[in-house]
Amino acid sequence: MNVSMHVNGERREYDVEPRTLLVHYLRDVVGLTGTNIGCDTSSCGACTVLVGGESVKSCTMLAVQADGCQITTIEGLADGDQMHPMQEAFREHHGLQCGYCTPGMVMAAVSLLVEHPDPTETEVREGLEGNLCRCTGYHNIVKAVLAAAQTPLASAV
């Protein structure tokens, strides 16, 4: 099937198998490997991207379902050499260790701030509960999201 979507602002059109998951489309067809495959069961959130501005676990969506959509991956957040405020907050507040979950965690956090621009610590923890990190105790991730919430444009994509 032919699918067409805007990925990180660039129109992409490819012929794919109807059963191709969005995560595989992004990684294998488009070549954007920042979206990680962690579990293939939608449990971990490492594959989280924004579809139309909302966070979606891309292992739960077929590429054909995203036909015509605006997709933002971790590669599309930065503006050239200027990191997105959420990326900068994760760096500044050590919100990562091994980094495997980080792209999905950052994307989910951006979506969270769109819905809740000034979240409490509890709202951040609840908002990110679908994204797992095996290395941290989430403390620095929560600190990073709360710090990013105080930054203008943290919810901008």
ChimeraX commands (.cxc) that place a marker at each C-alpha (Angstrom):
marker #1 position 0.00,0.00,0.00 radius 0.5
marker #1 position 1.14,3.51,-0.71 radius 0.5
marker #1 position 1.37,5.73,2.38 radius 0.5
marker #1 position 2.13,9.41,2.55 radius 0.5
marker #1 position 2.76,11.40,5.70 radius 0.5
marker #1 position 4.79,14.33,6.91 radius 0.5
marker #1 position 7.59,13.10,9.15 radius 0.5
marker #1 position 9.39,15.86,11.02 radius 0.5
marker #1 position 7.97,18.38,8.55 radius 0.5
marker #1 position 9.10,16.50,5.44 radius 0.5
marker #1 position 6.64,14.71,3.16 radius 0.5
marker #1 position 7.42,11.00,2.93 radius 0.5
marker #1 position 5.73,8.63,0.52 radius 0.5
marker #1 position 6.52,4.94,0.28 radius 0.5
marker #1 position 4.92,1.68,-0.70 radius 0.5
marker #1 position 4.71,-0.60,2.36 radius 0.5
marker #1 position 3.22,-3.91,3.37 radius 0.5
marker #1 position -0.21,-3.30,4.96 radius 0.5
marker #1 position 0.97,-4.97,8.19 radius 0.5
marker #1 position 4.00,-2.67,8.64 radius 0.5
marker #1 position 4.00,-1.09,12.08 radius 0.5
marker #1 position 4.65,2.64,12.27 radius 0.5
marker #1 position 7.80,2.02,14.35 radius 0.5
marker #1 position 9.23,-0.21,11.60 radius 0.5
marker #1 position 8.19,2.29,8.92 radius 0.5
marker #1 position 10.06,5.07,10.74 radius 0.5
marker #1 position 13.17,3.01,11.45 radius 0.5
marker #1 position 13.47,0.71,8.44 radius 0.5
marker #1 position 11.81,2.65,5.62 radius 0.5
marker #1 position 12.39,6.30,6.52 radius 0.5
marker #1 position 15.72,5.59,8.31 radius 0.5
marker #1 position 15.01,7.47,11.55 radius 0.5
marker #1 position 16.40,5.20,14.26 radius 0.5
marker #1 position 15.83,7.48,17.26 radius 0.5
marker #1 position 12.48,5.78,17.81 radius 0.5
marker #1 position 13.43,2.62,19.69 radius 0.5
marker #1 position 11.82,-0.80,19.76 radius 0.5
marker #1 position 11.79,-2.01,23.33 radius 0.5
marker #1 position 9.13,-4.62,23.79 radius 0.5
marker #1 position 6.77,-4.94,20.76 radius 0.5
marker #1 position 3.87,-5.19,23.23 radius 0.5
marker #1 position 3.21,-1.48,23.96 radius 0.5
marker #1 position 4.42,-1.91,27.54 radius 0.5
marker #1 position 7.59,0.17,27.57 radius 0.5
marker #1 position 6.98,3.35,25.53 radius 0.5
marker #1 position 10.46,3.43,23.95 radius 0.5
marker #1 position 8.74,3.80,20.56 radius 0.5
marker #1 position 6.64,6.85,21.49 radius 0.5
marker #1 position 6.25,9.47,18.75 radius 0.5
marker #1 position 3.80,12.30,18.20 radius 0.5
marker #1 position 1.02,11.71,15.69 radius 0.5
marker #1 position -0.86,14.91,15.07 radius 0.5
marker #1 position 0.71,16.31,18.23 radius 0.5
marker #1 position -0.41,13.46,20.51 radius 0.5
marker #1 position 1.89,10.79,21.91 radius 0.5
marker #1 position 1.40,7.35,20.39 radius 0.5
marker #1 position 3.30,4.15,20.96 radius 0.5
marker #1 position 4.30,3.51,17.38 radius 0.5
marker #1 position 4.42,-0.26,17.90 radius 0.5
marker #1 position 0.63,-0.16,18.29 radius 0.5
marker #1 position -0.14,1.65,15.05 radius 0.5
marker #1 position 0.14,0.51,11.47 radius 0.5
marker #1 position 1.89,2.80,9.02 radius 0.5
marker #1 position -1.25,2.80,6.87 radius 0.5
marker #1 position -3.20,4.19,9.85 radius 0.5
marker #1 position -0.81,7.16,9.88 radius 0.5
marker #1 position -1.41,7.91,6.20 radius 0.5
marker #1 position -1.93,11.66,5.84 radius 0.5
marker #1 position -0.77,12.42,9.39 radius 0.5
marker #1 position 1.89,14.71,10.82 radius 0.5
marker #1 position 4.49,12.58,12.63 radius 0.5
marker #1 position 7.18,13.98,14.92 radius 0.5
marker #1 position 10.03,11.78,16.11 radius 0.5
marker #1 position 12.84,12.63,18.50 radius 0.5
marker #1 position 14.92,13.68,15.47 radius 0.5
marker #1 position 12.31,16.34,14.66 radius 0.5
marker #1 position 12.27,18.12,18.01 radius 0.5
marker #1 position 15.54,20.03,17.79 radius 0.5
marker #1 position 15.81,23.12,15.61 radius 0.5
marker #1 position 19.14,22.55,13.93 radius 0.5
marker #1 position 21.77,22.63,16.68 radius 0.5
marker #1 position 19.28,24.11,19.17 radius 0.5
marker #1 position 17.80,21.37,21.35 radius 0.5
marker #1 position 14.11,21.43,22.18 radius 0.5
marker #1 position 13.54,22.71,25.76 radius 0.5
marker #1 position 12.51,19.20,26.86 radius 0.5
marker #1 position 15.71,17.69,25.44 radius 0.5
marker #1 position 17.74,20.41,27.15 radius 0.5
marker #1 position 15.96,19.79,30.46 radius 0.5
marker #1 position 16.68,16.04,30.25 radius 0.5
marker #1 position 20.35,16.83,29.61 radius 0.5
marker #1 position 20.56,19.47,32.31 radius 0.5
marker #1 position 18.77,17.44,34.99 radius 0.5
marker #1 position 20.35,14.07,34.12 radius 0.5
marker #1 position 17.01,12.55,33.13 radius 0.5
marker #1 position 18.69,9.62,31.43 radius 0.5
marker #1 position 21.17,6.88,32.12 radius 0.5
marker #1 position 21.58,4.31,29.37 radius 0.5
marker #1 position 19.39,6.48,27.12 radius 0.5
marker #1 position 17.34,3.70,25.53 radius 0.5
marker #1 position 14.00,4.93,26.88 radius 0.5
marker #1 position 14.91,8.61,26.54 radius 0.5
marker #1 position 13.50,9.34,23.06 radius 0.5
marker #1 position 10.11,7.89,23.95 radius 0.5
marker #1 position 10.16,9.49,27.39 radius 0.5
marker #1 position 10.96,12.91,25.89 radius 0.5
marker #1 position 8.20,12.60,23.29 radius 0.5
marker #1 position 5.66,11.54,25.93 radius 0.5
marker #1 position 6.76,14.44,28.14 radius 0.5
marker #1 position 6.29,16.97,25.32 radius 0.5
marker #1 position 2.78,15.63,24.74 radius 0.5
marker #1 position 2.09,15.78,28.48 radius 0.5
marker #1 position 2.99,19.47,28.59 radius 0.5
marker #1 position 0.66,20.18,25.68 radius 0.5
marker #1 position -2.19,18.76,27.77 radius 0.5
marker #1 position -0.94,20.02,31.17 radius 0.5
marker #1 position 1.36,23.05,30.70 radius 0.5
marker #1 position 2.00,23.45,34.43 radius 0.5
marker #1 position 1.84,19.93,35.89 radius 0.5
marker #1 position 2.41,18.89,39.46 radius 0.5
marker #1 position 4.95,16.19,40.28 radius 0.5
marker #1 position 2.09,13.71,40.66 radius 0.5
marker #1 position 0.67,14.65,37.25 radius 0.5
marker #1 position 4.09,14.15,35.64 radius 0.5
marker #1 position 4.47,10.73,37.25 radius 0.5
marker #1 position 0.95,9.72,36.18 radius 0.5
marker #1 position 1.40,11.19,32.72 radius 0.5
marker #1 position 4.56,9.19,32.07 radius 0.5
marker #1 position 3.45,5.93,33.67 radius 0.5
marker #1 position 3.16,4.23,30.27 radius 0.5
marker #1 position 6.89,4.78,29.64 radius 0.5
marker #1 position 9.30,2.52,31.46 radius 0.5
marker #1 position 12.90,3.20,32.42 radius 0.5
marker #1 position 14.94,0.31,33.74 radius 0.5
marker #1 position 17.93,2.40,34.83 radius 0.5
marker #1 position 16.57,5.29,36.90 radius 0.5
marker #1 position 14.18,5.78,39.76 radius 0.5
marker #1 position 12.38,8.39,37.62 radius 0.5
marker #1 position 13.34,11.16,40.04 radius 0.5
marker #1 position 15.55,13.05,37.56 radius 0.5
marker #1 position 13.11,12.43,34.70 radius 0.5
marker #1 position 10.34,14.07,36.74 radius 0.5
marker #1 position 12.69,16.94,37.67 radius 0.5
marker #1 position 13.51,17.43,33.98 radius 0.5
marker #1 position 9.85,17.56,32.94 radius 0.5
marker #1 position 8.98,20.00,35.73 radius 0.5
marker #1 position 11.93,22.20,34.75 radius 0.5
marker #1 position 10.93,22.10,31.07 radius 0.5
marker #1 position 7.41,23.15,32.03 radius 0.5
marker #1 position 8.88,26.44,33.26 radius 0.5
marker #1 position 10.54,27.04,29.88 radius 0.5
marker #1 position 8.72,28.86,27.10 radius 0.5
marker #1 position 7.92,26.64,24.12 radius 0.5
marker #1 position 8.49,23.36,26.02 radius 0.5
marker #1 position 5.22,22.03,24.63 radius 0.5
marker #1 position 5.93,23.30,21.11 radius 0.5
marker #1 position 6.58,20.79,18.40 radius 0.5
marker link #1:1,2 radius 0.2
marker link #1:2,3 radius 0.2
marker link #1:3,4 radius 0.2
marker link #1:4,5 radius 0.2
marker link #1:5,6 radius 0.2
marker link #1:6,7 radius 0.2
marker link #1:7,8 radius 0.2
marker link #1:8,9 radius 0.2
marker link #1:9,10 radius 0.2
marker link #1:10,11 radius 0.2
marker link #1:11,12 radius 0.2
marker link #1:12,13 radius 0.2
marker link #1:13,14 radius 0.2
marker link #1:14,15 radius 0.2
marker link #1:15,16 radius 0.2
marker link #1:16,17 radius 0.2
marker link #1:17,18 radius 0.2
marker link #1:18,19 radius 0.2
marker link #1:19,20 radius 0.2
marker link #1:20,21 radius 0.2
marker link #1:21,22 radius 0.2
marker link #1:22,23 radius 0.2
marker link #1:23,24 radius 0.2
marker link #1:24,25 radius 0.2
marker link #1:25,26 radius 0.2
marker link #1:26,27 radius 0.2
marker link #1:27,28 radius 0.2
marker link #1:28,29 radius 0.2
marker link #1:29,30 radius 0.2
marker link #1:30,31 radius 0.2
marker link #1:31,32 radius 0.2
marker link #1:32,33 radius 0.2
marker link #1:33,34 radius 0.2
marker link #1:34,35 radius 0.2
marker link #1:35,36 radius 0.2
marker link #1:36,37 radius 0.2
marker link #1:37,38 radius 0.2
marker link #1:38,39 radius 0.2
marker link #1:39,40 radius 0.2
marker link #1:40,41 radius 0.2
marker link #1:41,42 radius 0.2
marker link #1:42,43 radius 0.2
marker link #1:43,44 radius 0.2
marker link #1:44,45 radius 0.2
marker link #1:45,46 radius 0.2
marker link #1:46,47 radius 0.2
marker link #1:47,48 radius 0.2
marker link #1:48,49 radius 0.2
marker link #1:49,50 radius 0.2
marker link #1:50,51 radius 0.2
marker link #1:51,52 radius 0.2
marker link #1:52,53 radius 0.2
marker link #1:53,54 radius 0.2
marker link #1:54,55 radius 0.2
marker link #1:55,56 radius 0.2
marker link #1:56,57 radius 0.2
marker link #1:57,58 radius 0.2
marker link #1:58,59 radius 0.2
marker link #1:59,60 radius 0.2
marker link #1:60,61 radius 0.2
marker link #1:61,62 radius 0.2
marker link #1:62,63 radius 0.2
marker link #1:63,64 radius 0.2
marker link #1:64,65 radius 0.2
marker link #1:65,66 radius 0.2
marker link #1:66,67 radius 0.2
marker link #1:67,68 radius 0.2
marker link #1:68,69 radius 0.2
marker link #1:69,70 radius 0.2
marker link #1:70,71 radius 0.2
marker link #1:71,72 radius 0.2
marker link #1:72,73 radius 0.2
marker link #1:73,74 radius 0.2
marker link #1:74,75 radius 0.2
marker link #1:75,76 radius 0.2
marker link #1:76,77 radius 0.2
marker link #1:77,78 radius 0.2
marker link #1:78,79 radius 0.2
marker link #1:79,80 radius 0.2
marker link #1:80,81 radius 0.2
marker link #1:81,82 radius 0.2
marker link #1:82,83 radius 0.2
marker link #1:83,84 radius 0.2
marker link #1:84,85 radius 0.2
marker link #1:85,86 radius 0.2
marker link #1:86,87 radius 0.2
marker link #1:87,88 radius 0.2
marker link #1:88,89 radius 0.2
marker link #1:89,90 radius 0.2
marker link #1:90,91 radius 0.2
marker link #1:91,92 radius 0.2
marker link #1:92,93 radius 0.2
marker link #1:93,94 radius 0.2
marker link #1:94,95 radius 0.2
marker link #1:95,96 radius 0.2
marker link #1:96,97 radius 0.2
marker link #1:97,98 radius 0.2
marker link #1:98,99 radius 0.2
marker link #1:99,100 radius 0.2
marker link #1:100,101 radius 0.2
marker link #1:101,102 radius 0.2
marker link #1:102,103 radius 0.2
marker link #1:103,104 radius 0.2
marker link #1:104,105 radius 0.2
marker link #1:105,106 radius 0.2
marker link #1:106,107 radius 0.2
marker link #1:107,108 radius 0.2
marker link #1:108,109 radius 0.2
marker link #1:109,110 radius 0.2
marker link #1:110,111 radius 0.2
marker link #1:111,112 radius 0.2
marker link #1:112,113 radius 0.2
marker link #1:113,114 radius 0.2
marker link #1:114,115 radius 0.2
marker link #1:115,116 radius 0.2
marker link #1:116,117 radius 0.2
marker link #1:117,118 radius 0.2
marker link #1:118,119 radius 0.2
marker link #1:119,120 radius 0.2
marker link #1:120,121 radius 0.2
marker link #1:121,122 radius 0.2
marker link #1:122,123 radius 0.2
marker link #1:123,124 radius 0.2
marker link #1:124,125 radius 0.2
marker link #1:125,126 radius 0.2
marker link #1:126,127 radius 0.2
marker link #1:127,128 radius 0.2
marker link #1:128,129 radius 0.2
marker link #1:129,130 radius 0.2
marker link #1:130,131 radius 0.2
marker link #1:131,132 radius 0.2
marker link #1:132,133 radius 0.2
marker link #1:133,134 radius 0.2
marker link #1:134,135 radius 0.2
marker link #1:135,136 radius 0.2
marker link #1:136,137 radius 0.2
marker link #1:137,138 radius 0.2
marker link #1:138,139 radius 0.2
marker link #1:139,140 radius 0.2
marker link #1:140,141 radius 0.2
marker link #1:141,142 radius 0.2
marker link #1:142,143 radius 0.2
marker link #1:143,144 radius 0.2
marker link #1:144,145 radius 0.2
marker link #1:145,146 radius 0.2
marker link #1:146,147 radius 0.2
marker link #1:147,148 radius 0.2
marker link #1:148,149 radius 0.2
marker link #1:149,150 radius 0.2
marker link #1:150,151 radius 0.2
marker link #1:151,152 radius 0.2
marker link #1:152,153 radius 0.2
marker link #1:153,154 radius 0.2
marker link #1:154,155 radius 0.2
marker link #1:155,156 radius 0.2
marker link #1:156,157 radius 0.2
view
